[in-house]
């Protein structure tokens, strides 16, 4: 990933608004309209559609949490560097 793009992503993940947006998206993802959309009898590669929806959503939420922790770690490192004598 190019350095400029990585820095921009880390900056945006440090904003409290992005934390709230991803939290609300996670709640919406687990509510009736979306759960009903994927609650079908069809399968994809032998896996039920609901199982894939939950599994992929779970994996994506772990990825988002991982990116948030990296962003927070980067901001802590920069804060320590600026406060050292």
N, CA, C and O of each residue as an XYZ file, in Angstrom:
340
protein
N       0.847     -1.165      0.000
C       0.000      0.000      0.000
C       0.899      1.236      0.000
O       1.831      1.318      0.800
N       0.635      2.191     -0.879
C       1.448      3.407     -0.901
C       1.399      4.133      0.447
O       0.385      4.124      1.145
N       2.527      4.760      0.784
C       2.658      5.393      2.091
C       1.619      6.496      2.306
O       1.059      6.616      3.395
N       1.363      7.298      1.275
C       0.386      8.387      1.389
C      -1.007      7.837      1.674
O      -1.721      8.368      2.525
N      -1.397      6.783      0.973
C      -2.706      6.178      1.166
C      -2.815      5.564      2.558
O      -3.856      5.668      3.206
N      -1.753      4.931      3.011
C      -1.739      4.323      4.350
C      -1.874      5.392      5.429
O      -2.621      5.204      6.390
N      -1.167      6.505      5.287
C      -1.254      7.576      6.273
C      -2.655      8.188      6.302
O      -3.175      8.506      7.372
N      -3.251      8.349      5.150
C      -4.596      8.904      5.075
C      -5.605      7.959      5.742
O      -6.493      8.411      6.465
N      -5.470      6.654      5.502
C      -6.351      5.673      6.115
C      -6.188      5.678      7.632
O      -7.182      5.650      8.358
N      -4.960      5.714      8.116
C      -4.718      5.719      9.559
C      -5.269      6.988     10.206
O      -5.784      6.943     11.324
N      -5.164      8.105      9.515
C      -5.710      9.345     10.049
C      -7.229      9.271     10.174
O      -7.793      9.693     11.184
N      -7.884      8.739      9.160
C      -9.344      8.635      9.197
C      -9.813      7.652     10.252
O     -10.862      7.865     10.860
N      -9.061      6.575     10.489
C      -9.461      5.596     11.495
C      -9.283      6.130     12.914
O      -9.864      5.586     13.853
N      -8.489      7.185     13.082
C      -8.297      7.762     14.403
C      -9.436      8.700     14.785
O      -9.556      9.071     15.953
N     -10.265      9.089     13.836
C     -11.369     10.007     14.119
C     -12.492      9.256     14.836
O     -12.862      8.154     14.430
N     -13.032      9.854     15.903
C     -14.118      9.187     16.643
C     -15.359      8.929     15.789
O     -16.102      7.982     16.047
N     -15.585      9.760     14.782
C     -16.766      9.568     13.935
C     -16.706      8.234     13.198
O     -17.736      7.585     13.018
N     -15.526      7.819     12.775
C     -15.419      6.552     12.053
C     -15.701      5.377     12.986
O     -16.256      4.367     12.554
N     -15.326      5.494     14.255
C     -15.626      4.437     15.229
C     -17.132      4.289     15.388
O     -17.653      3.174     15.414
N     -17.827      5.410     15.493
C     -19.283      5.385     15.668
C     -19.963      4.831     14.424
O     -20.902      4.042     14.529
N     -19.499      5.233     13.259
C     -20.093      4.763     12.008
C     -19.961      3.251     11.878
O     -20.932      2.580     11.529
N     -18.781      2.702     12.152
C     -18.598      1.258     12.036
C     -19.398      0.505     13.097
O     -19.879     -0.596     12.832
N     -19.550      1.074     14.285
C     -20.368      0.446     15.321
C     -21.830      0.381     14.877
O     -22.477     -0.658     15.003
N     -22.338      1.484     14.362
C     -23.735      1.517     13.905
C     -23.935      0.574     12.721
O     -24.964     -0.095     12.631
N     -22.963      0.515     11.815
C     -23.067     -0.415     10.683
C     -23.127     -1.859     11.169
O     -23.865     -2.671     10.610
N     -22.356     -2.187     12.207
C     -22.392     -3.538     12.764
C     -23.740     -3.868     13.375
O     -24.237     -4.984     13.225
N     -24.335     -2.904     14.065
C     -25.653     -3.127     14.651
C     -26.704     -3.298     13.562
O     -27.555     -4.183     13.653
N     -26.650     -2.462     12.540
C     -27.616     -2.559     11.442
C     -27.460     -3.889     10.717
O     -28.450     -4.494     10.305
N     -26.239     -4.339     10.562
C     -25.974     -5.588      9.861
C     -26.603     -6.791     10.566
O     -26.919     -7.794      9.926
N     -26.783     -6.691     11.875
C     -27.324     -7.817     12.638
C     -28.818     -7.669     12.950
O     -29.343     -8.421     13.771
N     -29.497     -6.739     12.328
C     -30.925     -6.539     12.569
C     -31.769     -7.145     11.460
O     -31.250     -7.653     10.466
N     -33.083     -7.081     11.653
C     -34.047     -7.792     10.818
C     -33.896     -7.624      9.308
O     -33.826     -8.640      8.618
N     -33.840     -6.431      8.752
C     -33.878     -6.386      7.282
C     -32.737     -7.161      6.621
O     -32.958     -7.887      5.652
N     -31.540     -7.010      7.133
C     -30.406     -7.693      6.503
C     -30.395     -9.180      6.817
O     -30.058     -9.994      5.957
N     -30.756     -9.537      8.025
C     -30.793    -10.962      8.369
C     -31.871    -11.673      7.544
O     -31.690    -12.827      7.154
N     -32.976    -11.001      7.281
C     -34.049    -11.607      6.493
C     -33.644    -11.763      5.027
O     -34.037    -12.728      4.371
N     -32.866    -10.821      4.519
C     -32.411    -10.911      3.127
C     -31.601    -12.179      2.900
O     -31.739    -12.832      1.866
N     -30.756    -12.528      3.865
C     -29.867    -13.671      3.698
C     -30.412    -14.959      4.306
O     -29.742    -15.990      4.242
N     -31.579    -14.930      4.880
C     -32.178    -16.127      5.459
C     -32.976    -16.876      4.394
O     -34.204    -16.946      4.455
N     -32.274    -17.421      3.442
C     -32.876    -18.147      2.326
C     -32.405    -19.596      2.357
O     -31.410    -19.929      3.000
N     -33.123    -20.431      1.666
C     -32.769    -21.850      1.603
C     -31.655    -22.129      0.593
O     -31.213    -23.273      0.478
N     -31.199    -21.132     -0.130
C     -30.176    -21.356     -1.153
C     -28.791    -21.502     -0.522
O     -28.551    -21.085      0.611
N     -27.894    -22.105     -1.293
C     -26.526    -22.325     -0.820
C     -25.540    -21.781     -1.845
O     -25.852    -21.652     -3.029
N     -24.347    -21.465     -1.363
C     -23.244    -21.044     -2.214
C     -22.073    -21.961     -1.885
O     -21.579    -21.965     -0.758
N     -21.634    -22.732     -2.863
C     -20.582    -23.725     -2.690
C     -20.903    -24.699     -1.553
O     -20.005    -25.169     -0.856
N     -22.182    -24.992     -1.377
C     -22.621    -25.941     -0.361
C     -22.854    -25.335      1.012
O     -23.291    -26.037      1.923
N     -22.576    -24.055      1.183
C     -22.785    -23.390      2.467
C     -24.081    -22.586      2.416
O     -24.357    -21.917      1.420
N     -24.871    -22.647      3.477
C     -26.089    -21.827      3.509
C     -25.742    -20.338      3.438
O     -24.711    -19.902      3.950
N     -26.609    -19.584      2.805
C     -26.371    -18.162      2.591
C     -26.256    -17.406      3.915
O     -25.422    -16.509      4.039
N     -27.078    -17.754      4.902
C     -27.018    -17.088      6.204
C     -25.679    -17.342      6.890
O     -25.115    -16.430      7.495
N     -25.167    -18.558      6.805
C     -23.871    -18.882      7.390
C     -22.768    -18.032      6.760
O     -21.927    -17.485      7.473
N     -22.763    -17.917      5.442
C     -21.752    -17.104      4.769
C     -21.866    -15.636      5.155
O     -20.854    -14.968      5.365
N     -23.091    -15.133      5.250
C     -23.306    -13.735      5.641
C     -22.738    -13.477      7.031
O     -22.025    -12.494      7.234
N     -23.041    -14.335      7.976
C     -22.543    -14.148      9.345
C     -21.032    -14.341      9.422
O     -20.349    -13.578     10.106
N     -20.502    -15.348      8.731
C     -19.075    -15.625      8.780
C     -18.268    -14.499      8.142
O     -17.258    -14.070      8.700
N     -18.699    -14.020      6.986
C     -17.988    -12.928      6.310
C     -18.133    -11.631      7.100
O     -17.176    -10.863      7.197
N     -19.312    -11.374      7.667
C     -19.504    -10.195      8.502
C     -18.627    -10.232      9.741
O     -18.072     -9.208     10.140
N     -18.497    -11.392     10.348
C     -17.634    -11.574     11.516
C     -16.176    -11.316     11.137
O     -15.462    -10.621     11.860
N     -15.734    -11.869     10.014
C     -14.356    -11.668      9.562
C     -14.090    -10.188      9.239
O     -13.024     -9.663      9.562
N     -15.040     -9.537      8.617
C     -14.862     -8.115      8.306
C     -14.816     -7.261      9.572
O     -14.056     -6.295      9.633
N     -15.611     -7.602     10.573
C     -15.574     -6.833     11.816
C     -14.236     -7.019     12.523
O     -13.722     -6.074     13.120
N     -13.667     -8.209     12.468
C     -12.336     -8.424     13.041
C     -11.298     -7.602     12.285
O     -10.402     -7.028     12.903
N     -11.401     -7.534     10.977
C     -10.482     -6.732     10.179
C     -10.587     -5.250     10.539
O      -9.569     -4.569     10.663
N     -11.802     -4.751     10.705
C     -11.991     -3.335     11.068
C     -11.405     -3.065     12.454
O     -10.742     -2.047     12.656
N     -11.642     -3.962     13.405
C     -11.080     -3.786     14.747
C      -9.559     -3.807     14.685
O      -8.903     -3.024     15.373
N      -8.996     -4.681     13.880
C      -7.541     -4.738     13.711
C      -7.006     -3.418     13.155
O      -5.996     -2.905     13.638
N      -7.674     -2.871     12.149
C      -7.240     -1.588     11.578
C      -7.346     -0.458     12.601
O      -6.482      0.417     12.652
N      -8.394     -0.474     13.410
C      -8.528      0.534     14.464
C      -7.390      0.433     15.470
O      -6.847      1.456     15.888
N      -7.019     -0.783     15.865
C      -5.936     -0.933     16.844
C      -4.606     -0.485     16.264
O      -3.782      0.080     16.983
N      -4.381     -0.723     14.990
C      -3.152     -0.241     14.346
C      -3.147      1.291     14.336
O      -2.124      1.914     14.622
N      -4.289      1.889     14.008
C      -4.367      3.355     13.965
C      -4.131      3.954     15.343
O      -3.436      4.963     15.462
N      -4.691      3.360     16.376
C      -4.491      3.866     17.731
C      -3.037      3.684     18.152
O      -2.463      4.563     18.794
N      -2.444      2.559     17.797
C      -1.038      2.320     18.114
C      -0.128      3.327     17.432
O       0.838      3.791     18.037
N      -0.416      3.674     16.188
C       0.384      4.662     15.463
C       0.263      6.041     16.099
O       1.251      6.770     16.189
N      -0.936      6.405     16.538
C      -1.106      7.723     17.157
C      -0.398      7.779     18.504
O       0.134      8.827     18.871
N      -0.377      6.670     19.253
C       0.337      6.631     20.534
C       1.841      6.763     20.317
O       2.521      7.446     21.083
N       2.363      6.112     19.278
C       3.789      6.200     18.972
C       4.178      7.625     18.610
O       5.209      8.119     19.068
N       3.366      8.293     17.793
C       3.655      9.671     17.405
C       3.576     10.592     18.613
O       4.368     11.526     18.736
N       2.617     10.334     19.511
C       2.465     11.150     20.711
C       3.686     10.997     21.611
O       4.153     11.984     22.179
N       4.212      9.787     21.753
C       5.397      9.551     22.577
C       6.633     10.228     21.984
O       7.467     10.768     22.711
N       6.739     10.193     20.649
C       7.906     10.796     19.993
C       7.924     12.308     20.190
O       8.997     12.883     20.373
N       6.781     12.961     20.158
C       6.736     14.412     20.283
C       6.923     14.870     21.718
O       7.342     16.006     21.939
N       6.627     14.026     22.704
C       6.731     14.420     24.109
C       8.068     14.044     24.736
O       8.293     14.367     25.903
N       8.948     13.386     24.023
C      10.241     13.004     24.598
C      11.175     14.229     24.625
O      11.176     15.042     23.701
N      11.980     14.343     25.718
C      12.901     15.502     25.803
C      14.074     15.401     24.866
O      14.918     16.297     24.834
